[in-house]
């Protein structure tokens, strides 16, 4: 067996990759209408972990207007939130 086949294979690990906590629009429906949804609220409910940036994706539908303050948001989710009268603030 050649040496390159006997040695263990090790992959590349990008140490600069950012892992986001994914939150969907259907999960945001549990908050009251007109409320400000922040990272602390999402951590308190259990949708995200501490020290992890949060990204909102457009899976599902949003039923009422809320203000969302997160690190990242998809374009589709932003359009759906603003269509029902909500507001989106991206926090750096």
LODO-517775 format. One record per residue (C-alpha): residue number from 1; residue in one letter; x, y, z. Coordinates in steps of 0.05 Angstrom, whole numbers, plus 32768, in hexadecimal, padded with zeros to 4 digits. Layout:
BEGIN
<pt num="NUM" residu="a" u="X" v="Y" w="Z"/>
...
This chain:
BEGIN
<pt num="1" residu="x" u="8000" v="8000" w="8000"/>
<pt num="2" residu="x" u="801E" v="8044" w="7FED"/>
<pt num="3" residu="x" u="802E" v="8075" w="8024"/>
<pt num="4" residu="x" u="7FFC" v="80AA" w="800E"/>
<pt num="5" residu="x" u="7FC3" v="8077" w="8015"/>
<pt num="6" residu="x" u="7FDB" v="805F" w="805A"/>
<pt num="7" residu="x" u="7FDE" v="80A4" w="807A"/>
<pt num="8" residu="x" u="7F9E" v="80BF" w="809B"/>
<pt num="9" residu="x" u="7F77" v="80F1" w="8072"/>
<pt num="10" residu="x" u="7F6E" v="8135" w="8090"/>
<pt num="11" residu="x" u="7F41" v="816A" w="8073"/>
<pt num="12" residu="x" u="7F47" v="81B5" w="8070"/>
<pt num="13" residu="x" u="7F28" v="81DB" w="80AA"/>
<pt num="14" residu="x" u="7F1C" v="8225" w="809F"/>
<pt num="15" residu="x" u="7F28" v="8248" w="80E1"/>
<pt num="16" residu="x" u="7F08" v="8288" w="80C7"/>
<pt num="17" residu="x" u="7EC4" v="8269" w="80B5"/>
<pt num="18" residu="x" u="7E89" v="8287" w="80D9"/>
<pt num="19" residu="x" u="7E53" v="8257" w="80F2"/>
<pt num="20" residu="x" u="7E0F" v="8278" w="80F7"/>
<pt num="21" residu="x" u="7DD4" v="8263" w="8122"/>
<pt num="22" residu="x" u="7D9B" v="825B" w="80F0"/>
<pt num="23" residu="x" u="7D56" v="8277" w="8101"/>
<pt num="24" residu="x" u="7D1B" v="8272" w="80D1"/>
<pt num="25" residu="x" u="7CE0" v="82A0" w="80C9"/>
<pt num="26" residu="x" u="7CB0" v="826B" w="80E2"/>
<pt num="27" residu="x" u="7CD8" v="8269" w="8124"/>
<pt num="28" residu="x" u="7CD0" v="82B5" w="812B"/>
<pt num="29" residu="x" u="7C84" v="82AE" w="812C"/>
<pt num="30" residu="x" u="7C87" v="829C" w="8176"/>
<pt num="31" residu="x" u="7C98" v="82E4" w="8188"/>
<pt num="32" residu="x" u="7C61" v="8317" w="8194"/>
<pt num="33" residu="x" u="7C4D" v="8349" w="815E"/>
<pt num="34" residu="x" u="7C75" v="838A" w="8163"/>
<pt num="35" residu="x" u="7CAC" v="836D" w="818E"/>
<pt num="36" residu="x" u="7CF6" v="8378" w="8184"/>
<pt num="37" residu="x" u="7D18" v="8335" w="8178"/>
<pt num="38" residu="x" u="7D62" v="8338" w="818C"/>
<pt num="39" residu="x" u="7D99" v="8305" w="8193"/>
<pt num="40" residu="x" u="7D8E" v="8303" w="81DF"/>
<pt num="41" residu="x" u="7D45" v="82F0" w="81D5"/>
<pt num="42" residu="x" u="7D57" v="82B9" w="81A3"/>
<pt num="43" residu="x" u="7D8A" v="829D" w="81D3"/>
<pt num="44" residu="x" u="7D58" v="829F" w="820C"/>
<pt num="45" residu="x" u="7D24" v="8278" w="81E4"/>
<pt num="46" residu="x" u="7D58" v="8245" w="81CE"/>
<pt num="47" residu="x" u="7D5B" v="8255" w="8184"/>
<pt num="48" residu="x" u="7DA5" v="8269" w="8187"/>
<pt num="49" residu="x" u="7DE3" v="825E" w="81B1"/>
<pt num="50" residu="x" u="7E0E" v="8292" w="81D4"/>
<pt num="51" residu="x" u="7E49" v="82AF" w="81AE"/>
<pt num="52" residu="x" u="7E2D" v="8299" w="816B"/>
<pt num="53" residu="x" u="7E15" v="82C9" w="8136"/>
<pt num="54" residu="x" u="7DCD" v="82C1" w="811F"/>
<pt num="55" residu="x" u="7DB2" v="82BE" w="80D8"/>
<pt num="56" residu="x" u="7D68" v="82C0" w="80C5"/>
<pt num="57" residu="x" u="7D52" v="8298" w="8089"/>
<pt num="58" residu="x" u="7D11" v="829D" w="8062"/>
<pt num="59" residu="x" u="7CF6" v="8257" w="8071"/>
<pt num="60" residu="x" u="7CAD" v="825D" w="8082"/>
<pt num="61" residu="x" u="7C81" v="829A" w="8089"/>
<pt num="62" residu="x" u="7C7D" v="82D2" w="80BB"/>
<pt num="63" residu="x" u="7C37" v="82E4" w="80D4"/>
<pt num="64" residu="x" u="7C41" v="8327" w="80F6"/>
<pt num="65" residu="x" u="7C6F" v="8363" w="80F7"/>
<pt num="66" residu="x" u="7CAD" v="835F" w="8124"/>
<pt num="67" residu="x" u="7CF0" v="8383" w="8127"/>
<pt num="68" residu="x" u="7D2A" v="8353" w="811D"/>
<pt num="69" residu="x" u="7D71" v="8366" w="8134"/>
<pt num="70" residu="x" u="7DA1" v="832F" w="811D"/>
<pt num="71" residu="x" u="7DE6" v="8327" w="80FF"/>
<pt num="72" residu="x" u="7DD0" v="830F" w="80B9"/>
<pt num="73" residu="x" u="7D8F" v="8306" w="8094"/>
<pt num="74" residu="x" u="7D7F" v="82E9" w="8050"/>
<pt num="75" residu="x" u="7D61" v="8316" w="801B"/>
<pt num="76" residu="x" u="7D21" v="82EC" w="8018"/>
<pt num="77" residu="x" u="7D17" v="82F0" w="8063"/>
<pt num="78" residu="x" u="7D22" v="833B" w="8063"/>
<pt num="79" residu="x" u="7CED" v="8344" w="802C"/>
<pt num="80" residu="x" u="7CBA" v="8318" w="8051"/>
<pt num="81" residu="x" u="7CC4" v="833D" w="8093"/>
<pt num="82" residu="x" u="7CBE" v="8381" w="8073"/>
<pt num="83" residu="x" u="7C81" v="836B" w="804B"/>
<pt num="84" residu="x" u="7C59" v="8360" w="808B"/>
<pt num="85" residu="x" u="7C70" v="83A2" w="80A8"/>
<pt num="86" residu="x" u="7CAC" v="838C" w="80D0"/>
<pt num="87" residu="x" u="7CF1" v="83A9" w="80D3"/>
<pt num="88" residu="x" u="7D36" v="838A" w="80CB"/>
<pt num="89" residu="x" u="7D76" v="83A4" w="80EC"/>
<pt num="90" residu="x" u="7DB9" v="8381" w="80DE"/>
<pt num="91" residu="x" u="7DE8" v="8386" w="8119"/>
<pt num="92" residu="x" u="7E32" v="8382" w="810C"/>
